Amino acid sequence: MWYAMTETDSSADEREKMVRLQIKARGVRDPEVLAAMQKIPRHLFVPEDCERSAYEDRPLPIGEGQTISQPYIVAVMTEQLELQPGDRVLEVGAGSGYQAALLAELAGSVISIERLEGLADRARENLARAGITGVRVVVGDGTEGYPPEAPYDAIIITAASPGVPQPLIDQLAEGGRLIAPIGPRDCQDLIKLVKHEGRVERTSLGGVCFVPLIGQFGWRGEDP
């Protein structure tokens, strides 16, 4: 992964403040995650009319009814993945590409699936504009995973599902970690799965609210 940081990056102070006050102060401790969030330019992953709000601790619209998650939730989910250099990572829901950029910074190899082609195109553009490599954005049903590159050391689902899609559990490597918001459309439980000898250990990380994960093994478009 390579990111083109320059001396004239005027958002550096905003990122430092975001990390110090919104993330570190609320309990995220992994130094690699904190460093990645201070380095990656979040303002390049939001629409132009939202750039002034890019470092506020709230989700922002990115088009087509989707959002970029608040920085704190992004940090919590990323920390819980326990990424190591060389890990193979699958992201379900590319969105604007911001989460994938952080994953690439920490792990190096990321497959990111996005069902909306327009968002996938913008995610690719945003990643290129920020100088991020190591991410491949694929258009498809993320609930089915991406078998050609499986198994994955870490899987992150960035939209709410009524349950963890079985194909994603199947594609998780031994010792692999999966983070996902699971529950009804209006409110979910952020959960962590760790795979041991083919079985998964589940931990609850607290309440969250995400847009729905649409797909064969998530919410159907017509579901209430």
TORSE-30488 format. One record per residue: residue in three letters; residue number from 1; x, y, z of N, C-alpha, C in turn. Coordinates in steps of 0.02 Angstrom, whole numbers. Layout:
residues N
(Ala, NUM, (X, Y, Z), (X, Y, Z), (X, Y, Z))
...
***
This chain:
residues 224
(Met, 1, (42, -59, 0), (0, 0, 0), (44, 62, 0))
(Trp, 2, (24, 110, -39), (61, 173, -41), (12, 230, -42))
(Tyr, 3, (24, 280, -2), (-19, 339, 2), (22, 402, -8))
(Ala, 4, (0, 444, -53), (38, 503, -71), (24, 561, -23))
(Met, 5, (56, 560, 35), (50, 615, 83), (96, 672, 61))
(Thr, 6, (72, 733, 68), (113, 791, 50), (117, 839, 109))
(Glu, 7, (167, 883, 106), (175, 932, 158), (117, 982, 160))
(Thr, 8, (80, 988, 104), (26, 1037, 101), (-42, 1006, 118))
(Asp, 9, (-42, 947, 147), (-105, 915, 164), (-137, 953, 222))
(Ser, 10, (-185, 997, 208), (-214, 1041, 258), (-260, 1004, 306))
(Ser, 11, (-279, 942, 290), (-324, 905, 333), (-288, 865, 388))
(Ala, 12, (-222, 867, 388), (-183, 827, 437), (-202, 844, 508))
(Asp, 13, (-211, 908, 524), (-230, 928, 591), (-299, 903, 609))
(Glu, 14, (-345, 904, 560), (-412, 879, 573), (-411, 804, 588))
(Arg, 15, (-369, 767, 552), (-365, 695, 564), (-335, 681, 633))
(Glu, 16, (-284, 720, 652), (-253, 711, 717), (-305, 723, 772))
(Lys, 17, (-345, 775, 764), (-396, 791, 814), (-450, 737, 815))
(Met, 18, (-470, 712, 757), (-520, 659, 752), (-496, 597, 791))
(Val, 19, (-434, 577, 779), (-407, 517, 812), (-401, 528, 887))
(Arg, 20, (-377, 585, 907), (-364, 598, 978), (-429, 604, 1019))
(Leu, 21, (-478, 641, 992), (-538, 656, 1031), (-596, 607, 1020))
(Gln, 22, (-603, 581, 959), (-660, 539, 943), (-646, 465, 950))
(Ile, 23, (-583, 446, 942), (-567, 375, 937), (-525, 351, 996))
(Lys, 24, (-466, 379, 1004), (-422, 358, 1060), (-454, 372, 1127))
(Ala, 25, (-486, 430, 1134), (-517, 449, 1198), (-575, 403, 1216))
(Arg, 26, (-602, 367, 1167), (-660, 323, 1179), (-640, 249, 1183))
(Gly, 27, (-575, 236, 1187), (-554, 169, 1203), (-519, 128, 1150))
(Val, 28, (-514, 154, 1088), (-477, 118, 1037), (-402, 127, 1051))
(Arg, 29, (-366, 71, 1057), (-297, 75, 1080), (-245, 50, 1030))
(Asp, 30, (-265, 11, 981), (-217, -19, 934), (-178, 37, 899))
(Pro, 31, (-112, 41, 910), (-73, 96, 880), (-72, 95, 804))
(Glu, 32, (-77, 36, 774), (-77, 32, 702), (-142, 59, 673))
(Val, 33, (-198, 44, 706), (-263, 70, 683), (-265, 145, 690))
(Leu, 34, (-241, 171, 747), (-240, 243, 758), (-197, 278, 705))
(Ala, 35, (-139, 249, 691), (-94, 278, 641), (-125, 277, 572))
(Ala, 36, (-160, 223, 554), (-191, 219, 489), (-246, 271, 481))
(Met, 37, (-286, 281, 534), (-340, 329, 530), (-314, 400, 529))
(Gln, 38, (-256, 412, 559), (-226, 478, 555), (-194, 490, 487))
(Lys, 39, (-178, 437, 451), (-143, 443, 387), (-191, 448, 328))
(Ile, 40, (-243, 407, 327), (-287, 403, 268), (-333, 463, 265))
(Pro, 41, (-336, 498, 208), (-375, 560, 201), (-450, 548, 192))
(Arg, 42, (-487, 545, 246), (-559, 529, 242), (-597, 577, 197))
(His, 43, (-574, 639, 192), (-610, 688, 152), (-610, 671, 77))
(Leu, 44, (-563, 628, 56), (-562, 607, -14), (-613, 551, -29))
(Phe, 45, (-647, 527, 23), (-693, 472, 16), (-766, 492, 30))
(Val, 46, (-779, 557, 31), (-847, 582, 39), (-862, 629, -20))
(Pro, 47, (-926, 640, -35), (-943, 687, -89), (-915, 756, -74))
(Glu, 48, (-903, 794, -126), (-872, 860, -119), (-911, 905, -71))
(Asp, 49, (-978, 902, -72), (-1017, 945, -29), (-1016, 923, 45))
(Cys, 50, (-985, 866, 59), (-979, 842, 128), (-908, 847, 155))
(Glu, 51, (-861, 872, 114), (-791, 871, 135), (-779, 909, 200))
(Arg, 52, (-816, 963, 212), (-806, 1001, 274), (-827, 962, 336))
(Ser, 53, (-868, 911, 326), (-892, 870, 381), (-856, 803, 386))
(Ala, 54, (-805, 793, 344), (-774, 728, 338), (-745, 701, 403))
(Tyr, 55, (-723, 745, 447), (-690, 722, 509), (-733, 729, 571))
(Glu, 56, (-798, 742, 559), (-846, 741, 615), (-865, 669, 631))
(Asp, 57, (-884, 658, 694), (-899, 590, 716), (-972, 572, 701))
(Arg, 58, (-986, 565, 637), (-1053, 545, 616), (-1050, 516, 546))
(Pro, 59, (-1099, 474, 529), (-1102, 448, 461), (-1120, 503, 412))
(Leu, 60, (-1100, 495, 350), (-1115, 544, 298), (-1142, 509, 236))
(Pro, 61, (-1188, 540, 200), (-1214, 510, 139), (-1162, 508, 84))
(Ile, 62, (-1161, 452, 46), (-1114, 446, -10), (-1150, 431, -75))
(Gly, 63, (-1216, 436, -75), (-1256, 425, -135), (-1288, 356, -136))
(Glu, 64, (-1342, 351, -176), (-1378, 288, -187), (-1404, 258, -121))
(Gly, 65, (-1422, 302, -73), (-1450, 280, -11), (-1400, 249, 38))
(Gln, 66, (-1336, 256, 25), (-1283, 226, 67), (-1246, 280, 106))
(Thr, 67, (-1208, 258, 156), (-1171, 305, 198), (-1100, 280, 211))
(Ile, 68, (-1057, 326, 230), (-992, 310, 258), (-1000, 313, 333))
(Ser, 69, (-978, 261, 368), (-989, 256, 440), (-950, 309, 479))
(Gln, 70, (-973, 324, 540), (-938, 372, 582), (-869, 345, 598))
(Pro, 71, (-819, 389, 605), (-750, 367, 616), (-742, 320, 675))
(Tyr, 72, (-777, 332, 731), (-769, 289, 789), (-789, 217, 775))
(Ile, 73, (-846, 207, 741), (-868, 139, 726), (-819, 106, 677))
(Val, 74, (-795, 143, 628), (-744, 116, 583), (-683, 93, 622))
(Ala, 75, (-662, 133, 670), (-603, 115, 710), (-615, 53, 752))
(Val, 76, (-674, 48, 784), (-689, -10, 825), (-690, -73, 783))
(Met, 77, (-724, -71, 726), (-728, -131, 684), (-659, -151, 658))
(Thr, 78, (-620, -102, 639), (-553, -116, 613), (-508, -146, 668))
(Glu, 79, (-510, -117, 728), (-470, -143, 782), (-488, -216, 798))
(Gln, 80, (-553, -231, 797), (-575, -298, 815), (-556, -351, 763))
(Leu, 81, (-538, -330, 703), (-515, -377, 653), (-445, -405, 668))
(Glu, 82, (-408, -369, 711), (-341, -391, 731), (-297, -407, 671))
(Leu, 83, (-293, -360, 625), (-257, -372, 562), (-181, -373, 572))
(Gln, 84, (-150, -414, 531), (-77, -419, 529), (-55, -411, 456))
(Pro, 85, (6, -384, 445), (31, -379, 377), (29, -447, 342))
(Gly, 86, (4, -448, 281), (-1, -510, 244), (-68, -545, 249))
(Asp, 87, (-112, -522, 294), (-178, -551, 299), (-217, -540, 234))
(Arg, 88, (-257, -590, 217), (-303, -584, 160), (-371, -563, 188))
(Val, 89, (-397, -507, 163), (-457, -477, 192), (-513, -472, 140))
(Leu, 90, (-574, -487, 161), (-633, -478, 120), (-678, -426, 153))
(Glu, 91, (-696, -374, 115), (-744, -324, 138), (-809, -333, 99))
(Val, 92, (-865, -336, 134), (-930, -340, 102), (-963, -271, 109))
(Gly, 93, (-967, -236, 53), (-994, -168, 52), (-938, -117, 45))
(Ala, 94, (-917, -105, -17), (-860, -59, -28), (-878, 13, -10))
(Gly, 95, (-941, 32, -23), (-960, 102, -10), (-916, 150, -48))
(Ser, 96, (-888, 197, -12), (-845, 247, -44), (-772, 226, -49))
(Gly, 97, (-755, 169, -18), (-686, 145, -20), (-644, 161, 40))
(Tyr, 98, (-671, 200, 88), (-631, 221, 145), (-610, 163, 190))
(Gln, 99, (-658, 120, 208), (-640, 63, 250), (-588, 19, 216))
(Ala, 100, (-596, 8, 151), (-548, -34, 114), (-479, -3, 116))
(Ala, 101, (-475, 64, 113), (-410, 97, 116), (-375, 83, 182))
(Leu, 102, (-412, 85, 237), (-383, 70, 302), (-361, -3, 306))
(Leu, 103, (-402, -48, 280), (-385, -119, 281), (-321, -132, 241))
(Ala, 104, (-314, -99, 184), (-254, -107, 143), (-192, -81, 179))
(Glu, 105, (-200, -27, 215), (-144, 2, 253), (-119, -47, 305))
(Leu, 106, (-165, -85, 336), (-148, -129, 391), (-130, -200, 369))
(Ala, 107, (-163, -224, 315), (-153, -293, 295), (-116, -300, 228))
(Gly, 108, (-135, -259, 180), (-100, -259, 116), (-140, -288, 58))
(Ser, 109, (-186, -335, 71), (-223, -367, 16), (-297, -370, 33))
(Val, 110, (-338, -334, -5), (-409, -328, 10), (-451, -340, -52))
(Ile, 111, (-501, -383, -46), (-555, -389, -95), (-615, -355, -66))
(Ser, 112, (-643, -306, -102), (-701, -269, -78), (-758, -278, -127))
(Ile, 113, (-815, -305, -104), (-872, -318, -147), (-925, -265, -137))
(Glu, 114, (-951, -239, -192), (-1004, -188, -191), (-1057, -207, -242))
(Arg, 115, (-1120, -210, -220), (-1174, -231, -266), (-1195, -174, -313))
(Leu, 116, (-1182, -111, -294), (-1203, -54, -335), (-1144, -32, -379))
(Glu, 117, (-1152, -39, -444), (-1096, -26, -489), (-1073, 46, -486))
(Gly, 118, (-1120, 93, -478), (-1101, 163, -474), (-1057, 178, -414))
(Leu, 119, (-1073, 148, -357), (-1032, 156, -298), (-964, 123, -306))
(Ala, 120, (-964, 64, -338), (-901, 29, -349), (-854, 72, -392))
(Asp, 121, (-881, 103, -443), (-840, 147, -486), (-811, 205, -446))
(Arg, 122, (-853, 235, -403), (-830, 292, -364), (-778, 270, -312))
(Ala, 123, (-789, 211, -284), (-739, 185, -236), (-671, 177, -270))
(Arg, 124, (-671, 149, -330), (-608, 142, -367), (-576, 210, -379))
(Glu, 125, (-616, 259, -399), (-591, 326, -412), (-562, 357, -349))
(Asn, 126, (-598, 350, -293), (-574, 378, -229), (-508, 346, -207))
(Leu, 127, (-504, 280, -214), (-443, 245, -194), (-384, 267, -237))
(Ala, 128, (-396, 274, -302), (-343, 296, -347), (-322, 368, -331))
(Arg, 129, (-371, 410, -317), (-356, 480, -301), (-314, 487, -238))
(Ala, 130, (-326, 442, -190), (-288, 443, -127), (-223, 405, -132))
(Gly, 131, (-209, 374, -189), (-146, 338, -198), (-145, 271, -163))
(Ile, 132, (-205, 241, -153), (-209, 177, -117), (-204, 119, -167))
(Thr, 133, (-160, 72, -152), (-155, 11, -191), (-169, -48, -144))
(Gly, 134, (-176, -107, -172), (-189, -166, -131), (-262, -182, -122))
(Val, 135, (-307, -143, -155), (-379, -155, -150), (-406, -172, -219))
(Arg, 136, (-444, -226, -224), (-481, -242, -285), (-555, -238, -271))
(Val, 137, (-590, -192, -305), (-662, -183, -296), (-698, -225, -348))
(Val, 138, (-743, -269, -323), (-780, -315, -366), (-854, -299, -360))
(Val, 139, (-890, -299, -417), (-962, -289, -416), (-996, -357, -409))
(Gly, 140, (-1039, -364, -360), (-1074, -427, -351), (-1113, -428, -286))
(Asp, 141, (-1142, -486, -270), (-1180, -498, -209), (-1131, -517, -154))
(Gly, 142, (-1117, -470, -109), (-1068, -482, -57), (-1088, -537, -8))
(Thr, 143, (-1153, -551, -3), (-1174, -604, 44), (-1151, -672, 21))
(Glu, 144, (-1131, -678, -42), (-1105, -741, -68), (-1029, -745, -61))
(Gly, 145, (-998, -691, -36), (-926, -689, -30), (-891, -686, -97))
(Tyr, 146, (-828, -706, -97), (-789, -707, -159), (-744, -769, -158))
(Pro, 147, (-772, -827, -178), (-736, -890, -172), (-667, -893, -206))
(Pro, 148, (-657, -857, -263), (-592, -865, -296), (-531, -847, -253))
(Glu, 149, (-539, -803, -204), (-483, -783, -162), (-486, -811, -91))
(Ala, 150, (-537, -852, -77), (-545, -881, -10), (-491, -934, 3))
(Pro, 151, (-475, -949, 66), (-505, -922, 127), (-475, -855, 147))
(Tyr, 152, (-512, -819, 190), (-492, -753, 213), (-473, -753, 287))
(Asp, 153, (-421, -717, 304), (-401, -710, 373), (-448, -664, 411))
(Ala, 154, (-479, -619, 375), (-526, -572, 407), (-580, -553, 357))
(Ile, 155, (-642, -548, 382), (-699, -527, 342), (-736, -473, 381))
(Ile, 156, (-752, -418, 347), (-791, -364, 378), (-852, -350, 336))
(Ile, 157, (-910, -349, 368), (-973, -334, 335), (-994, -264, 357))
(Thr, 158, (-1001, -218, 309), (-1014, -148, 326), (-1086, -128, 313))
(Ala, 159, (-1132, -176, 318), (-1204, -163, 314), (-1239, -215, 357))
(Ala, 160, (-1301, -200, 377), (-1336, -241, 426), (-1369, -302, 394))
(Ser, 161, (-1359, -360, 424), (-1387, -422, 399), (-1429, -455, 454))
(Pro, 162, (-1483, -490, 436), (-1522, -525, 487), (-1484, -582, 520))
(Gly, 163, (-1433, -608, 486), (-1390, -660, 513), (-1325, -659, 474))
(Val, 164, (-1275, -694, 500), (-1211, -696, 463), (-1219, -743, 404))
(Pro, 165, (-1209, -718, 343), (-1216, -762, 284), (-1170, -823, 288))
(Gln, 166, (-1198, -882, 279), (-1160, -944, 285), (-1101, -947, 237))
(Pro, 167, (-1108, -922, 174), (-1049, -924, 130), (-989, -887, 158))
(Leu, 168, (-1000, -834, 197), (-944, -797, 226), (-911, -836, 282))
(Ile, 169, (-951, -871, 321), (-922, -915, 373), (-880, -969, 340))
(Asp, 170, (-907, -997, 285), (-871, -1050, 250), (-805, -1026, 221))
(Gln, 171, (-802, -962, 202), (-742, -934, 171), (-693, -905, 221))
(Leu, 172, (-708, -910, 285), (-664, -885, 337), (-611, -938, 353))
(Ala, 173, (-549, -917, 355), (-493, -964, 368), (-494, -987, 441))
(Glu, 174, (-459, -1040, 455), (-450, -1062, 524), (-415, -1006, 562))
(Gly, 175, (-444, -987, 619), (-417, -931, 658), (-440, -864, 632))
(Gly, 176, (-480, -863, 579), (-502, -800, 549), (-554, -764, 592))
(Arg, 177, (-558, -698, 582), (-604, -655, 619), (-654, -624, 571))
(Leu, 178, (-717, -620, 593), (-770, -588, 554), (-806, -538, 598))
(Ile, 179, (-815, -477, 573), (-851, -424, 609), (-912, -405, 567))
(Ala, 180, (-971, -401, 600), (-1032, -385, 563), (-1086, -357, 609))
(Pro, 181, (-1127, -310, 583), (-1187, -288, 620), (-1245, -335, 603))
(Ile, 182, (-1271, -369, 654), (-1322, -420, 644), (-1385, -403, 683))
(Gly, 183, (-1443, -408, 648), (-1506, -395, 682), (-1557, -363, 636))
(Pro, 184, (-1611, -334, 663), (-1663, -302, 623), (-1635, -242, 585))
(Arg, 185, (-1676, -218, 538), (-1654, -161, 497), (-1642, -98, 538))
(Asp, 186, (-1680, -88, 593), (-1677, -24, 628), (-1621, -22, 681))
(Cys, 187, (-1598, -79, 706), (-1546, -79, 758), (-1513, -148, 759))
(Gln, 188, (-1447, -149, 765), (-1412, -213, 762), (-1362, -220, 820))
(Asp, 189, (-1338, -281, 827), (-1284, -297, 874), (-1221, -307, 833))
(Leu, 190, (-1169, -270, 849), (-1105, -281, 815), (-1073, -343, 846))
(Ile, 191, (-1060, -392, 804), (-1034, -456, 830), (-967, -472, 798))
(Lys, 192, (-929, -513, 835), (-865, -538, 811), (-866, -614, 813))
(Leu, 193, (-849, -645, 758), (-842, -718, 755), (-768, -735, 746))
(Val, 194, (-746, -787, 781), (-679, -814, 772), (-687, -888, 757))
(Lys, 195, (-655, -912, 704), (-664, -981, 682), (-610, -1026, 712))
(His, 196, (-632, -1078, 746), (-586, -1127, 775), (-609, -1197, 757))
(Glu, 197, (-567, -1234, 721), (-582, -1303, 702), (-651, -1310, 670))
(Gly, 198, (-666, -1262, 626), (-728, -1264, 589), (-789, -1236, 625))
(Arg, 199, (-781, -1219, 689), (-836, -1191, 728), (-820, -1118, 742))
(Val, 200, (-874, -1078, 756), (-863, -1007, 768), (-881, -988, 839))
(Glu, 201, (-839, -947, 868), (-850, -918, 934), (-876, -847, 924))
(Arg, 202, (-932, -830, 956), (-965, -766, 945), (-960, -721, 1006))
(Thr, 203, (-943, -657, 994), (-938, -606, 1046), (-979, -545, 1025))
(Ser, 204, (-1017, -517, 1072), (-1055, -456, 1059), (-1013, -395, 1076))
(Leu, 205, (-1014, -345, 1031), (-974, -285, 1041), (-1017, -222, 1053))
(Gly, 206, (-1084, -230, 1054), (-1127, -173, 1069), (-1174, -155, 1012))
(Gly, 207, (-1219, -109, 1026), (-1271, -90, 978), (-1246, -41, 926))
(Val, 208, (-1271, -49, 865), (-1253, -6, 808), (-1314, 2, 763))
(Cys, 209, (-1308, 45, 713), (-1361, 54, 663), (-1330, 64, 595))
(Phe, 210, (-1340, 16, 549), (-1312, 18, 482), (-1368, 13, 430))
(Val, 211, (-1352, 33, 369), (-1398, 22, 314), (-1402, -53, 301))
(Pro, 212, (-1457, -78, 271), (-1466, -150, 263), (-1420, -180, 210))
(Leu, 213, (-1399, -242, 222), (-1360, -281, 175), (-1409, -319, 130))
(Ile, 214, (-1412, -299, 67), (-1458, -330, 19), (-1422, -386, -18))
(Gly, 215, (-1454, -445, -21), (-1423, -500, -58), (-1457, -566, -43))
(Gln, 216, (-1432, -618, -76), (-1461, -685, -71), (-1462, -710, 2))
(Phe, 217, (-1410, -694, 41), (-1405, -718, 110), (-1409, -661, 160))
(Gly, 218, (-1436, -604, 138), (-1448, -547, 183), (-1521, -528, 180))
(Trp, 219, (-1534, -463, 178), (-1602, -440, 167), (-1619, -442, 93))
(Arg, 220, (-1679, -462, 77), (-1703, -456, 9), (-1731, -385, 0))
(Gly, 221, (-1732, -360, -60), (-1755, -292, -71), (-1825, -279, -47))
(Glu, 222, (-1868, -331, -49), (-1938, -322, -29), (-1950, -336, 45))
(Asp, 223, (-1899, -358, 82), (-1909, -374, 153), (-1925, -311, 193))
(Pro, 224, (-1967, -316, 244), (-1983, -257, 285), (-1924, -237, 329))
***
